[in-house]
Amino acid sequence: MGRRHPVSLSVIQGLVLALGILMILFIWGLFVHQNALARTEQLDARAAEHRHVAVMVAEHLRQITDRAVAIARLADPATAAFGPELSRFLAADPMFSRLSLYGPGGEGRHASHSPLATLPPGWLAQVNSQVAHFGFVPFLPTQTADQPLAGRWRLPLLVPLADTGGIHLAGIMLLELELGYLAGLYQHLELGHSGLIRLVDRQGEERMRANGSGMVEGGHAPDNPGWPKTGQHQGRVDAAGAQSLFHALPEQGFAVLVSRLHDDMLAGFYQQRSRQWLLKLLLSLAIAGAVGWLVRLLRDQRQFVQALEQSGQQNRLLIQRLEQAHSRSSAAAATDHLSGLYNRRQFIELAGRQLAEQRQRRELSALLFIDLDRFKSINDTLGHHTGDLLLQAVAGRIRRMLAAGDQAARFGGDEFVVLLAGQRSESRIEEWVRRLTERLSATYSLEGSELNTSPSIGIAICPRDAQDIDGLLSCADAAMYSAKRAGRGQYRFFDPSLNRVDMEEFQLEQALGDALRLGQIRLHFQPLVRVGSMSLAGYEALARWQHPQFGLIYPDRFIPIAERSGFILALGREVLRLACRELAQWPPERTLAVNVSPMELGQADFAERVLAELAQQGLDPARLELEITETSVLERQQLAIQQLCRLKAAGVGISLDDFGKGYAGFAHLQALPLTRLKIERSLIAQLSNSHDDSLIVSSTITLAKRLALQVVAEGVETAEQLVYLKLAGCDFAQGYHLGRPMPAEQLAEFEQAFSTMRASA
């Protein structure tokens, strides 16, 4: 029995020693695993940040080139004054250093500097290749042996200029961007000590290098990965101890790379790893010492295991990736590019005017909604090219049947709309539609092949079925579906049984007079925020009707009723009275915008009434802003401008509302006494979908600034839109992202919450 005790103790000691070794191996294995995982997560997190920086810089460079192209399109490259005119536009922009213009053959036409030379053949060949592959898109040329000498602080940019038809090369513009200024825009980006923003051309040559402090040259830097592999527009390259994220724009001939050394990105990780290493070392020494002291190890085993479990825990930080805002939409043009007919927006504008003229002459109008039968099958079977040719042929047949005053449009896809005006009876309208049906059902010869289709046509008569364009479209659309259900090649007139009759409009018209007399009109106020300082500037007054039966009614329902029934003048006076009374109770720095109808501007005493109301409330005229539409001025131009000039001279602000929705151009704006320009909400809404619309908004802001007008963006609903507007130089913004319309009782609570949010931002 006495000999068994030492043996048993050795076995226990061996087991404890083996357990200690296993525990130490587990600690260091866990240490290696966790550090490898943390290192990967750190690099992935930085990759996400750098990818966003690369996308942001690339899109910024694309917007810079698009801005130059937008300015270039304002002039005719065939005129002699084109070069000096562009020089004047670009001189105000610190981004552009030099400008040269060349003919389509590379011959020099104009240069903002001397001497004027011909375009090197190598660059001329690149321009022709660019037009052939990508169209008239500006691009960064590659280095060639015969290139002109450009300063190391300037970046050349070649812009192919199209002729008026947009087909042939009319000229070439060489822009030299100021790299120092461009790099200065990115100097506040967090890139660490070794982070670089590179701009490389199609040959992979580095054309610009910038860090968080601006332009850099030489020095130790991560290797240049060169131009991305074929087919890749975004990606990541890890090589030579560095990480590079790229975003390529092949059409513009450049790629943006954000590179940073691994050691720089992992500096914090290395510090944490050193602390963990020291902790693991101390823990291992403690285990080794505890194993030597068997009794103490057995006694403190539970505490030791608990300490081991606690030391194996780590906290992981979750990094939220920024969503990429890609918005793509095409600029609304006057005509549909495929068919040559009006597009939807233009047609609605023109058709609305034509209907008003027809009603004044007490003549019938007919709206036709046309849908091609089996078009989707044709498109899917024979291809989109054949489908496009068919749409063009259909548009041509419709156009050839139109008489003076008739209008036609393509709404999209295979949908066409025709407005028949003039002196037609209903029987003549039906005869015209019958002949159109036969014409569109005839065989089409398209590139040597014959094709058959037929239309389904819905017809709505004005004023029998509806009196406005939206109502007619709804009725004609319902009739078209009725025709389509009847079979191919059919047409149907609208029948009231196709759609329910809405009697609320009649009831509202009868009650509008009582609403004004009983004080049922209320004002809600939507905040107007300064974009630069994110401070509250004022509000816009929006009318609401608190109806006892239908509840709160919005102006899009009762304003048209007021205009038709003659109550619009009384409604305008009531809104102005309520607005001035509320404004008198606000702090003196707050302003208030009030909408004005065209009929109010047509009153000879309108300016006197506005100034009298301000004087009665003891208000400074500068605190009031009147919002007008372009139709307000176009209908009674001379009288309206006189009224507005008098009000502006008294200090009242004048704002043009919904710019971009109608026909107003910048040449027309110069004749108006404006102080502000409000960009229509549909243009702002598209900023979240595509960068193509950024050109419209940024160009509008730039040109408005040249007219000394403040710019207000309507319908701002996302933070991304607000950031873009701030970068574009917009002065004010309003929309649901900043604040919804609210009654006066909620303004104090809103302003307190807004101030708190601004202080914490």
Buried (B, 14 or more C-beta within 10 A) or exposed (E): EEEEEEEEEEEEBEEBBEBBEEBBEEBBEBBEEBBEEBBEBBBEBBBBBBBBBBBBBBBBBBBBBBBBBBBBEEBBBEEEEBBBBBBEBBEEBEBBBBBBBBBBEBBBBBBBEEEBEEBBEBBBEBBBEBBEEBEBBBBBBBEBEEBBEBEEBBBBBBBBBBBEEEEEBBBBBBBBBBBBBBBBBBEEBEBBEBBBBBBBBBEBBBBBBBBBEBBBEEEEBBEBBBBBEEEEEBBBBEEEEBBBBBBBBBBBBBBBBBBBBBBBBBBEBEEBBEEBEEEBEEBBEEBEEBBEEBEEBEEEEEEBEEBBEEBBEEEEEEEEEEEEBEBEBEEBEEBBEBBEBBBBBBBBBBBBEBBEEBBEEEBBBBBBBBBBBEBEEBBEEBEEEBBBBBBBBBBEBBBEBBEEBBBBBBBEEBBBBBBBBBEBEEEBBBEBBEEBBEBBBEEBEBEEEEBEBBBBBBBBBBBBBBBBBEBBBBBBBBBBBBBBEEEBBBBBBBEEEBBEEEEEBEEBBEBBEEBBEEEBBBBBBBBBBBBEEBEBBBBBBBBBBBBEEBEEBEBEBBBBBBBEBEBBBBBBBBBBBBBBBBBEEBEEEBBBBBBBBBBBBBBEEBBEBBBEBBEEBEBEBBBBBBBBBBBBBBBBBEBBBBBBBBBBEBEBBBBBBBBBBBEBEBEBBEEBBBBBBBBBBBBBBBBBEBBBBBBBBBBBBBBBBEEEBBBBBBBBBBEBBBEBBBBBBBBBBBBEBBBEBBEBEBBEEBBEEBEEEEEEE
